[in-house]
Every structure is written in C-alpha cells, then in structure tokens.
C-alpha cells in the first residue's frame, strides 16, 4: 500500500495557503534538531501536513496505518508530561510502535553513555529516537552516531524545535499568515529553549518578534559551544523591550514563558513576587494588545507568576489548542522524517 493510501487524506479539502514550494519534492531533513536550518518552504510543508493530521486526530477513531512497522523510542533524560505524551500519541495515531524509556530505570543509571544508548536502540531497529536531554547539543552528538532519525525534544536551554513548530501551527490556524504580525514573548528568554527555537521559526516566517523580560533574563545571541559549525550563528534579530506595557502594545500574539528556575543561577531576580509585579501577563496589561490578540504559553504554567490565572483560562487563550496541535504537528513531522511520504505528495503539500 502506498503512503498516500495509508493516510487517506486526499478526500480532505486543502486548507491554508503556502507561498513557496520544494522543487525537488523531497523534504530535506533526516533529523529535527532545531529550526535554524529549516527554510520557509520546509516549515510550510509541516504546517500544511499538520492540517491533515489534525483532521485524522479529530476523527471518531483516530488511527491510520501510515507508520505501521516504524519504531520510535522516546528517550527522556529530563521530566516531561506534554511533550512525551504528545509524541506517544502522535506515533500511536499513525500506527507506529512507540516505546518510552525513562532514563532513571534504564542502563543510563549504570553509566551507559549516550552514544552507546542510541547505538543500542538502533541495533534493535529503532527508526527514530525522540530525545530530551539537560545538555545543549546532546541530540546533535546522538545524530552523529546513529542513522535513526533524531528528534530534539529539548536540549538544555538550547532548542525545542517541535514546540516551535506547534506554536507556528497554532498561530497559523488562528490568524493565517504570521508575516508582519507582532509576536511578543515575555519571561525568561535567556534560559528558554522554546524561545530560541520560536525565534528561528517566527523570524523565518516573517513575524516581528519582540522579547521582553528583566535584563538579567534576556541574554540573547547566546552561542552553543558544542556546535562548532554554528558557532558564528547569533540568534536572528528581534526587538528587545524590558518594559512589558510597551512590549505588549498592539501585539497580535503574546506568549508567556515560565521562569526556568532549574537552569538559573542565583541572583537573577530579586524575588518571585517582584518578578510577578513587573512581568506577569495580566488582563490589564493585555488590554494594550490588539483587541483580537491571542495568548499562548508552552506549558507547564506557573499561574500567579508569569501568567494570571484568569487570562490563562480566558477567551483569548489558545493554550489548550497548542497542546492538541502539538500531537498533529508531531504526527506530520514523524511522517516526514520516516521517508514514507512520496515526493509528489511533498510537492502537492508545498504548492
Ligand atoms: C517547555 C520545555 O520543557 O522546554 N515545555 C514544553 O516542552 N512544553 C517549557 C518549560 O519547561 O517551561
């Protein structure tokens, strides 16, 4: 059976628009490590395919055999609820076998190296490894030692590309093309891998990005030492604003970010109370944004600190949509990385 028939997506009317296409018909990535090397057409294919995956996900029985016989291992060296479950569900909806390894009950506690672990998983014929690791660059190292596809589900403070893709998709579903839109990220930018990957994705798609937070949490242009080939790559240009009221003025989208206290050294903030007083995203502050603004948060939220509970659950919030869309986006990505998608189908998705 062809991948097309498996997915049964051709009866679905095409939604969304794309402005460019991949002439070769091939999606050019074997791994998904970050969005810094994803061009606009690559991202557009993911967004268009995610629309179709969302339709499958919303069926009464959300199961298709597109990835039957494909084996995915979730290898998480850090805690996770939504990302791990989201990948598990994405794999299951597409009929893949997906196994979640918790590193505190695996041979990692016996001192096995990351390289040995990924080689062992490949020897068992794993096709893809979804990896979360506290060290920036760890998935890049893994990718050099296996021909399984490596998907970065968060490496230290460096990158979280699937979160960025789901954020882009959620914006795309709600407001269409984000080119020229004002997207404001508020919070601990310095320690946020979500912010970094979002910056690449949002600027590639032409958005005007504003980052806002106390100066101690705005260390932009940070370089990742264990990625020599990218050592010259500063982050893409954004507007930096330490005053939240000015940052939010006329925003199309406001995204609140958690204080990544597990990655912060001491002394960056006087107190949580003071942080909340100056930087909490509240209804009063959001009144300065566009009347139809959207409110996002990658989760997990600390309500009462970076975001007020009433706005998190309010009418502008699309935080739960982000979670649902995360499954659809990861389905799209797994399918693309599997190589089972036909080149003609990629062309069709990108035109
Ligand atoms: C984020 C992460 O782990 O980087 N969460 C997520 O994956 N949705 C953000 C966070 O931990 O604050």
Boltz pocket constraint, residues with backbone or C-beta under 6 A from the ligand:
constraints:
  - pocket:
      binder: B
      contacts: [[A, 79], [A, 82], [A, 83], [A, 153], [A, 154], [A, 156], [A, 160], [A, 163], [A, 193], [A, 194], [A, 258], [A, 260], [A, 298], [A, 299], [A, 300]]
      max_distance: 6.0
